[in-house]
Amino acid sequence: MPIFEYKCNQCEKDFERLVFSGEEKNITCPGCKSQDVIKKMSASSFMGSSIGKCATSSPKGFS
């Protein structure tokens, strides 16, 4: 059950939504109730569980 980030094109509000399979087309803005929203690219969308490892470790010899 992924959480996606969205931005409303009407009121420009940013919001997150837990999206179940098949519900991708029924997303509405919690502020103005518009369905004119876009899904934003976020680190959690494509990094997976490795985000902690990538962000905190560095190759040997670098500080």
HTML snippet that shows the backbone in 3Dmol.js (N, CA, C, O; Angstrom):
<script src="https://3Dmol.org/build/3Dmol-min.js"></script>
<div id="view" style="width:600px;height:400px;position:relative"></div>
<script>
const pdb = `
ATOM      1  N   MET A   1       0.842  -1.176   0.000  1.00  0.00           N
ATOM      2  CA  MET A   1       0.000   0.000   0.000  1.00  0.00           C
ATOM      3  C   MET A   1       0.890   1.243   0.000  1.00  0.00           C
ATOM      4  O   MET A   1       1.249   1.751   1.062  1.00  0.00           O
ATOM      5  N   PRO A   2       1.234   1.717  -1.159  1.00  0.00           N
ATOM      6  CA  PRO A   2       2.143   2.858  -1.237  1.00  0.00           C
ATOM      7  C   PRO A   2       1.469   4.194  -0.927  1.00  0.00           C
ATOM      8  O   PRO A   2       0.283   4.396  -1.189  1.00  0.00           O
ATOM      9  N   ILE A   3       2.264   5.089  -0.366  1.00  0.00           N
ATOM     10  CA  ILE A   3       1.823   6.465  -0.141  1.00  0.00           C
ATOM     11  C   ILE A   3       2.465   7.319  -1.218  1.00  0.00           C
ATOM     12  O   ILE A   3       3.684   7.297  -1.391  1.00  0.00           O
ATOM     13  N   PHE A   4       1.649   8.074  -1.943  1.00  0.00           N
ATOM     14  CA  PHE A   4       2.135   8.929  -3.010  1.00  0.00           C
ATOM     15  C   PHE A   4       1.938  10.391  -2.639  1.00  0.00           C
ATOM     16  O   PHE A   4       1.048  10.730  -1.859  1.00  0.00           O
ATOM     17  N   GLU A   5       2.772  11.250  -3.203  1.00  0.00           N
ATOM     18  CA  GLU A   5       2.650  12.690  -3.024  1.00  0.00           C
ATOM     19  C   GLU A   5       1.975  13.277  -4.256  1.00  0.00           C
ATOM     20  O   GLU A   5       2.276  12.885  -5.384  1.00  0.00           O
ATOM     21  N   TYR A   6       1.069  14.211  -4.037  1.00  0.00           N
ATOM     22  CA  TYR A   6       0.335  14.865  -5.118  1.00  0.00           C
ATOM     23  C   TYR A   6       0.385  16.373  -4.947  1.00  0.00           C
ATOM     24  O   TYR A   6       0.658  16.885  -3.862  1.00  0.00           O
ATOM     25  N   LYS A   7       0.116  17.072  -6.045  1.00  0.00           N
ATOM     26  CA  LYS A   7      -0.023  18.527  -6.027  1.00  0.00           C
ATOM     27  C   LYS A   7      -1.300  18.872  -6.790  1.00  0.00           C
ATOM     28  O   LYS A   7      -1.528  18.369  -7.890  1.00  0.00           O
ATOM     29  N   CYS A   8      -2.119  19.718  -6.208  1.00  0.00           N
ATOM     30  CA  CYS A   8      -3.355  20.147  -6.843  1.00  0.00           C
ATOM     31  C   CYS A   8      -3.047  21.276  -7.827  1.00  0.00           C
ATOM     32  O   CYS A   8      -2.366  22.237  -7.469  1.00  0.00           O
ATOM     33  N   ASN A   9      -3.530  21.171  -9.038  1.00  0.00           N
ATOM     34  CA  ASN A   9      -3.327  22.218 -10.042  1.00  0.00           C
ATOM     35  C   ASN A   9      -4.268  23.404  -9.847  1.00  0.00           C
ATOM     36  O   ASN A   9      -4.040  24.474 -10.411  1.00  0.00           O
ATOM     37  N   GLN A  10      -5.324  23.223  -9.054  1.00  0.00           N
ATOM     38  CA  GLN A  10      -6.277  24.316  -8.822  1.00  0.00           C
ATOM     39  C   GLN A  10      -5.829  25.232  -7.679  1.00  0.00           C
ATOM     40  O   GLN A  10      -5.704  26.443  -7.857  1.00  0.00           O
ATOM     41  N   CYS A  11      -5.587  24.639  -6.502  1.00  0.00           N
ATOM     42  CA  CYS A  11      -5.234  25.464  -5.328  1.00  0.00           C
ATOM     43  C   CYS A  11      -3.757  25.346  -4.949  1.00  0.00           C
ATOM     44  O   CYS A  11      -3.312  25.994  -4.001  1.00  0.00           O
ATOM     45  N   GLU A  12      -2.994  24.530  -5.677  1.00  0.00           N
ATOM     46  CA  GLU A  12      -1.561  24.335  -5.490  1.00  0.00           C
ATOM     47  C   GLU A  12      -1.185  23.712  -4.148  1.00  0.00           C
ATOM     48  O   GLU A  12      -0.049  23.856  -3.695  1.00  0.00           O
ATOM     49  N   LYS A  13      -2.124  23.027  -3.514  1.00  0.00           N
ATOM     50  CA  LYS A  13      -1.853  22.346  -2.245  1.00  0.00           C
ATOM     51  C   LYS A  13      -1.079  21.054  -2.514  1.00  0.00           C
ATOM     52  O   LYS A  13      -1.401  20.322  -3.450  1.00  0.00           O
ATOM     53  N   ASP A  14      -0.055  20.772  -1.693  1.00  0.00           N
ATOM     54  CA  ASP A  14       0.667  19.510  -1.730  1.00  0.00           C
ATOM     55  C   ASP A  14       0.047  18.594  -0.679  1.00  0.00           C
ATOM     56  O   ASP A  14      -0.268  19.039   0.425  1.00  0.00           O
ATOM     57  N   PHE A  15      -0.130  17.315  -1.016  1.00  0.00           N
ATOM     58  CA  PHE A  15      -0.697  16.375  -0.057  1.00  0.00           C
ATOM     59  C   PHE A  15      -0.239  14.964  -0.369  1.00  0.00           C
ATOM     60  O   PHE A  15       0.227  14.678  -1.472  1.00  0.00           O
ATOM     61  N   GLU A  16      -0.379  14.078   0.624  1.00  0.00           N
ATOM     62  CA  GLU A  16      -0.031  12.674   0.469  1.00  0.00           C
ATOM     63  C   GLU A  16      -1.307  11.845   0.532  1.00  0.00           C
ATOM     64  O   GLU A  16      -2.289  12.234   1.166  1.00  0.00           O
ATOM     65  N   ARG A  17      -1.275  10.700  -0.134  1.00  0.00           N
ATOM     66  CA  ARG A  17      -2.449   9.838  -0.134  1.00  0.00           C
ATOM     67  C   ARG A  17      -2.011   8.373  -0.174  1.00  0.00           C
ATOM     68  O   ARG A  17      -1.148   8.003  -0.970  1.00  0.00           O
ATOM     69  N   LEU A  18      -2.601   7.550   0.675  1.00  0.00           N
ATOM     70  CA  LEU A  18      -2.417   6.109   0.628  1.00  0.00           C
ATOM     71  C   LEU A  18      -3.297   5.598  -0.497  1.00  0.00           C
ATOM     72  O   LEU A  18      -4.516   5.761  -0.454  1.00  0.00           O
ATOM     73  N   VAL A  19      -2.687   4.975  -1.515  1.00  0.00           N
ATOM     74  CA  VAL A  19      -3.424   4.604  -2.717  1.00  0.00           C
ATOM     75  C   VAL A  19      -3.440   3.080  -2.874  1.00  0.00           C
ATOM     76  O   VAL A  19      -2.392   2.445  -2.992  1.00  0.00           O
ATOM     77  N   PHE A  20      -4.628   2.517  -2.874  1.00  0.00           N
ATOM     78  CA  PHE A  20      -4.799   1.095  -3.104  1.00  0.00           C
ATOM     79  C   PHE A  20      -4.916   0.851  -4.603  1.00  0.00           C
ATOM     80  O   PHE A  20      -5.238   1.765  -5.362  1.00  0.00           O
ATOM     81  N   SER A  21      -4.658  -0.358  -5.018  1.00  0.00           N
ATOM     82  CA  SER A  21      -4.746  -0.719  -6.436  1.00  0.00           C
ATOM     83  C   SER A  21      -6.133  -0.396  -6.984  1.00  0.00           C
ATOM     84  O   SER A  21      -7.146  -0.760  -6.387  1.00  0.00           O
ATOM     85  N   GLY A  22      -6.169   0.282  -8.111  1.00  0.00           N
ATOM     86  CA  GLY A  22      -7.432   0.644  -8.747  1.00  0.00           C
ATOM     87  C   GLY A  22      -7.982   2.001  -8.341  1.00  0.00           C
ATOM     88  O   GLY A  22      -8.951   2.469  -8.938  1.00  0.00           O
ATOM     89  N   GLU A  23      -7.392   2.642  -7.348  1.00  0.00           N
ATOM     90  CA  GLU A  23      -7.886   3.939  -6.877  1.00  0.00           C
ATOM     91  C   GLU A  23      -7.103   5.118  -7.445  1.00  0.00           C
ATOM     92  O   GLU A  23      -7.358   6.262  -7.067  1.00  0.00           O
ATOM     93  N   GLU A  24      -6.157   4.861  -8.344  1.00  0.00           N
ATOM     94  CA  GLU A  24      -5.292   5.913  -8.859  1.00  0.00           C
ATOM     95  C   GLU A  24      -6.044   7.034  -9.564  1.00  0.00           C
ATOM     96  O   GLU A  24      -5.568   8.169  -9.590  1.00  0.00           O
ATOM     97  N   LYS A  25      -7.202   6.743 -10.133  1.00  0.00           N
ATOM     98  CA  LYS A  25      -7.944   7.744 -10.911  1.00  0.00           C
ATOM     99  C   LYS A  25      -8.955   8.511 -10.072  1.00  0.00           C
ATOM    100  O   LYS A  25      -9.607   9.423 -10.580  1.00  0.00           O
ATOM    101  N   ASN A  26      -9.098   8.163  -8.804  1.00  0.00           N
ATOM    102  CA  ASN A  26     -10.106   8.802  -7.957  1.00  0.00           C
ATOM    103  C   ASN A  26      -9.489   9.696  -6.889  1.00  0.00           C
ATOM    104  O   ASN A  26     -10.056   9.845  -5.807  1.00  0.00           O
ATOM    105  N   ILE A  27      -8.338  10.290  -7.175  1.00  0.00           N
ATOM    106  CA  ILE A  27      -7.660  11.141  -6.201  1.00  0.00           C
ATOM    107  C   ILE A  27      -8.218  12.560  -6.280  1.00  0.00           C
ATOM    108  O   ILE A  27      -8.284  13.155  -7.356  1.00  0.00           O
ATOM    109  N   THR A  28      -8.616  13.090  -5.132  1.00  0.00           N
ATOM    110  CA  THR A  28      -9.119  14.460  -5.069  1.00  0.00           C
ATOM    111  C   THR A  28      -8.320  15.250  -4.039  1.00  0.00           C
ATOM    112  O   THR A  28      -7.824  14.692  -3.060  1.00  0.00           O
ATOM    113  N   CYS A  29      -8.205  16.524  -4.266  1.00  0.00           N
ATOM    114  CA  CYS A  29      -7.507  17.423  -3.355  1.00  0.00           C
ATOM    115  C   CYS A  29      -8.312  17.556  -2.058  1.00  0.00           C
ATOM    116  O   CYS A  29      -9.518  17.801  -2.105  1.00  0.00           O
ATOM    117  N   PRO A  30      -7.660  17.399  -0.904  1.00  0.00           N
ATOM    118  CA  PRO A  30      -8.385  17.559   0.358  1.00  0.00           C
ATOM    119  C   PRO A  30      -8.771  19.011   0.641  1.00  0.00           C
ATOM    120  O   PRO A  30      -9.646  19.267   1.468  1.00  0.00           O
ATOM    121  N   GLY A  31      -8.131  19.958  -0.035  1.00  0.00           N
ATOM    122  CA  GLY A  31      -8.422  21.377   0.184  1.00  0.00           C
ATOM    123  C   GLY A  31      -9.622  21.867  -0.601  1.00  0.00           C
ATOM    124  O   GLY A  31     -10.574  22.400  -0.030  1.00  0.00           O
ATOM    125  N   CYS A  32      -9.573  21.682  -1.935  1.00  0.00           N
ATOM    126  CA  CYS A  32     -10.626  22.251  -2.783  1.00  0.00           C
ATOM    127  C   CYS A  32     -11.494  21.187  -3.470  1.00  0.00           C
ATOM    128  O   CYS A  32     -12.433  21.520  -4.192  1.00  0.00           O
ATOM    129  N   LYS A  33     -11.176  19.910  -3.241  1.00  0.00           N
ATOM    130  CA  LYS A  33     -11.934  18.770  -3.788  1.00  0.00           C
ATOM    131  C   LYS A  33     -11.797  18.610  -5.302  1.00  0.00           C
ATOM    132  O   LYS A  33     -12.565  17.862  -5.907  1.00  0.00           O
ATOM    133  N   SER A  34     -10.851  19.285  -5.917  1.00  0.00           N
ATOM    134  CA  SER A  34     -10.618  19.164  -7.352  1.00  0.00           C
ATOM    135  C   SER A  34      -9.956  17.825  -7.659  1.00  0.00           C
ATOM    136  O   SER A  34      -9.192  17.308  -6.843  1.00  0.00           O
ATOM    137  N   GLN A  35     -10.243  17.264  -8.825  1.00  0.00           N
ATOM    138  CA  GLN A  35      -9.562  16.054  -9.284  1.00  0.00           C
ATOM    139  C   GLN A  35      -8.430  16.396 -10.251  1.00  0.00           C
ATOM    140  O   GLN A  35      -7.831  15.500 -10.846  1.00  0.00           O
ATOM    141  N   ASP A  36      -8.137  17.675 -10.409  1.00  0.00           N
ATOM    142  CA  ASP A  36      -7.057  18.129 -11.276  1.00  0.00           C
ATOM    143  C   ASP A  36      -5.755  18.114 -10.473  1.00  0.00           C
ATOM    144  O   ASP A  36      -5.229  19.162 -10.097  1.00  0.00           O
ATOM    145  N   VAL A  37      -5.242  16.896 -10.217  1.00  0.00           N
ATOM    146  CA  VAL A  37      -4.039  16.719  -9.417  1.00  0.00           C
ATOM    147  C   VAL A  37      -2.985  15.961 -10.219  1.00  0.00           C
ATOM    148  O   VAL A  37      -3.301  15.210 -11.143  1.00  0.00           O
ATOM    149  N   ILE A  38      -1.719  16.177  -9.842  1.00  0.00           N
ATOM    150  CA  ILE A  38      -0.620  15.448 -10.485  1.00  0.00           C
ATOM    151  C   ILE A  38       0.178  14.713  -9.411  1.00  0.00           C
ATOM    152  O   ILE A  38       0.338  15.206  -8.295  1.00  0.00           O
ATOM    153  N   LYS A  39       0.671  13.539  -9.759  1.00  0.00           N
ATOM    154  CA  LYS A  39       1.508  12.772  -8.849  1.00  0.00           C
ATOM    155  C   LYS A  39       2.919  13.330  -8.935  1.00  0.00           C
ATOM    156  O   LYS A  39       3.461  13.511 -10.025  1.00  0.00           O
ATOM    157  N   LYS A  40       3.509  13.601  -7.777  1.00  0.00           N
ATOM    158  CA  LYS A  40       4.858  14.156  -7.723  1.00  0.00           C
ATOM    159  C   LYS A  40       5.872  13.022  -7.616  1.00  0.00           C
ATOM    160  O   LYS A  40       5.574  11.962  -7.066  1.00  0.00           O
ATOM    161  N   MET A  41       7.059  13.251  -8.141  1.00  0.00           N
ATOM    162  CA  MET A  41       8.155  12.312  -7.978  1.00  0.00           C
ATOM    163  C   MET A  41       8.744  12.513  -6.591  1.00  0.00           C
ATOM    164  O   MET A  41       9.026  13.644  -6.196  1.00  0.00           O
ATOM    165  N   SER A  42       8.931  11.441  -5.856  1.00  0.00           N
ATOM    166  CA  SER A  42       9.516  11.557  -4.529  1.00  0.00           C
ATOM    167  C   SER A  42      10.520  10.442  -4.313  1.00  0.00           C
ATOM    168  O   SER A  42      10.488   9.426  -5.008  1.00  0.00           O
ATOM    169  N   ALA A  43      11.405  10.627  -3.359  1.00  0.00           N
ATOM    170  CA  ALA A  43      12.431   9.617  -3.077  1.00  0.00           C
ATOM    171  C   ALA A  43      11.803   8.298  -2.695  1.00  0.00           C
ATOM    172  O   ALA A  43      12.315   7.244  -3.073  1.00  0.00           O
ATOM    173  N   SER A  44      10.704   8.325  -1.953  1.00  0.00           N
ATOM    174  CA  SER A  44      10.081   7.079  -1.534  1.00  0.00           C
ATOM    175  C   SER A  44       9.441   6.338  -2.697  1.00  0.00           C
ATOM    176  O   SER A  44       9.174   5.142  -2.581  1.00  0.00           O
ATOM    177  N   SER A  45       9.189   7.008  -3.808  1.00  0.00           N
ATOM    178  CA  SER A  45       8.584   6.349  -4.959  1.00  0.00           C
ATOM    179  C   SER A  45       9.541   5.423  -5.678  1.00  0.00           C
ATOM    180  O   SER A  45       9.113   4.438  -6.280  1.00  0.00           O
ATOM    181  N   PHE A  46      10.848   5.726  -5.626  1.00  0.00           N
ATOM    182  CA  PHE A  46      11.764   4.922  -6.413  1.00  0.00           C
ATOM    183  C   PHE A  46      12.995   4.420  -5.662  1.00  0.00           C
ATOM    184  O   PHE A  46      13.728   3.594  -6.206  1.00  0.00           O
ATOM    185  N   MET A  47      13.250   4.871  -4.467  1.00  0.00           N
ATOM    186  CA  MET A  47      14.448   4.466  -3.746  1.00  0.00           C
ATOM    187  C   MET A  47      14.259   3.158  -2.971  1.00  0.00           C
ATOM    188  O   MET A  47      15.223   2.419  -2.773  1.00  0.00           O
ATOM    189  N   GLY A  48      13.053   2.869  -2.538  1.00  0.00           N
ATOM    190  CA  GLY A  48      12.817   1.650  -1.788  1.00  0.00           C
ATOM    191  C   GLY A  48      13.453   1.693  -0.410  1.00  0.00           C
ATOM    192  O   GLY A  48      13.635   2.764   0.169  1.00  0.00           O
ATOM    193  N   SER A  49      13.793   0.512   0.113  1.00  0.00           N
ATOM    194  CA  SER A  49      14.312   0.423   1.476  1.00  0.00           C
ATOM    195  C   SER A  49      15.781   0.811   1.580  1.00  0.00           C
ATOM    196  O   SER A  49      16.312   0.868   2.690  1.00  0.00           O
ATOM    197  N   SER A  50      16.450   1.075   0.477  1.00  0.00           N
ATOM    198  CA  SER A  50      17.863   1.408   0.524  1.00  0.00           C
ATOM    199  C   SER A  50      18.125   2.876   0.828  1.00  0.00           C
ATOM    200  O   SER A  50      19.286   3.282   0.886  1.00  0.00           O
ATOM    201  N   ILE A  51      17.095   3.682   1.023  1.00  0.00           N
ATOM    202  CA  ILE A  51      17.295   5.118   1.218  1.00  0.00           C
ATOM    203  C   ILE A  51      18.149   5.419   2.448  1.00  0.00           C
ATOM    204  O   ILE A  51      18.984   6.322   2.405  1.00  0.00           O
ATOM    205  N   GLY A  52      17.959   4.695   3.525  1.00  0.00           N
ATOM    206  CA  GLY A  52      18.765   4.926   4.714  1.00  0.00           C
ATOM    207  C   GLY A  52      20.230   4.612   4.478  1.00  0.00           C
ATOM    208  O   GLY A  52      21.100   5.349   4.943  1.00  0.00           O
ATOM    209  N   LYS A  53      20.516   3.549   3.773  1.00  0.00           N
ATOM    210  CA  LYS A  53      21.891   3.155   3.503  1.00  0.00           C
ATOM    211  C   LYS A  53      22.568   4.147   2.569  1.00  0.00           C
ATOM    212  O   LYS A  53      23.724   4.510   2.791  1.00  0.00           O
ATOM    213  N   CYS A  54      21.878   4.589   1.537  1.00  0.00           N
ATOM    214  CA  CYS A  54      22.464   5.522   0.570  1.00  0.00           C
ATOM    215  C   CYS A  54      22.737   6.878   1.208  1.00  0.00           C
ATOM    216  O   CYS A  54      23.757   7.507   0.926  1.00  0.00           O
ATOM    217  N   ALA A  55      21.850   7.314   2.045  1.00  0.00           N
ATOM    218  CA  ALA A  55      21.952   8.660   2.590  1.00  0.00           C
ATOM    219  C   ALA A  55      22.971   8.764   3.721  1.00  0.00           C
ATOM    220  O   ALA A  55      23.489   9.848   3.988  1.00  0.00           O
ATOM    221  N   THR A  56      23.266   7.640   4.390  1.00  0.00           N
ATOM    222  CA  THR A  56      24.133   7.727   5.564  1.00  0.00           C
ATOM    223  C   THR A  56      25.523   7.156   5.372  1.00  0.00           C
ATOM    224  O   THR A  56      26.406   7.417   6.189  1.00  0.00           O
ATOM    225  N   SER A  57      25.745   6.388   4.320  1.00  0.00           N
ATOM    226  CA  SER A  57      27.073   5.794   4.158  1.00  0.00           C
ATOM    227  C   SER A  57      27.797   6.445   2.980  1.00  0.00           C
ATOM    228  O   SER A  57      27.176   6.928   2.032  1.00  0.00           O
ATOM    229  N   SER A  58      29.130   6.444   3.070  1.00  0.00           N
ATOM    230  CA  SER A  58      29.932   6.981   1.977  1.00  0.00           C
ATOM    231  C   SER A  58      31.057   6.005   1.678  1.00  0.00           C
ATOM    232  O   SER A  58      31.442   5.226   2.550  1.00  0.00           O
ATOM    233  N   PRO A  59      31.588   6.032   0.473  1.00  0.00           N
ATOM    234  CA  PRO A  59      32.680   5.141   0.123  1.00  0.00           C
ATOM    235  C   PRO A  59      33.902   5.402   0.997  1.00  0.00           C
ATOM    236  O   PRO A  59      34.091   6.518   1.479  1.00  0.00           O
ATOM    237  N   LYS A  60      34.733   4.378   1.206  1.00  0.00           N
ATOM    238  CA  LYS A  60      35.950   4.538   2.018  1.00  0.00           C
ATOM    239  C   LYS A  60      36.856   5.574   1.369  1.00  0.00           C
ATOM    240  O   LYS A  60      36.990   5.622   0.146  1.00  0.00           O
ATOM    241  N   GLY A  61      37.468   6.389   2.191  1.00  0.00           N
ATOM    242  CA  GLY A  61      38.366   7.423   1.691  1.00  0.00           C
ATOM    243  C   GLY A  61      37.685   8.774   1.523  1.00  0.00           C
ATOM    244  O   GLY A  61      38.356   9.778   1.285  1.00  0.00           O
ATOM    245  N   PHE A  62      36.354   8.813   1.643  1.00  0.00           N
ATOM    246  CA  PHE A  62      35.616  10.079   1.537  1.00  0.00           C
ATOM    247  C   PHE A  62      35.029  10.407   2.890  1.00  0.00           C
ATOM    248  O   PHE A  62      34.615   9.509   3.624  1.00  0.00           O
ATOM    249  N   SER A  63      34.988  11.675   3.228  1.00  0.00           N
ATOM    250  CA  SER A  63      34.384  12.043   4.505  1.00  0.00           C
ATOM    251  C   SER A  63      33.345  13.096   4.306  1.00  0.00           C
ATOM    252  O   SER A  63      32.722  13.538   5.271  1.00  0.00           O
TER     253      SER A  63
END
`;
const viewer = $3Dmol.createViewer("view");
viewer.addModel(pdb, "pdb");
viewer.setStyle({}, {cartoon: {color: "spectrum"}});
viewer.zoomTo();
viewer.render();
</script>
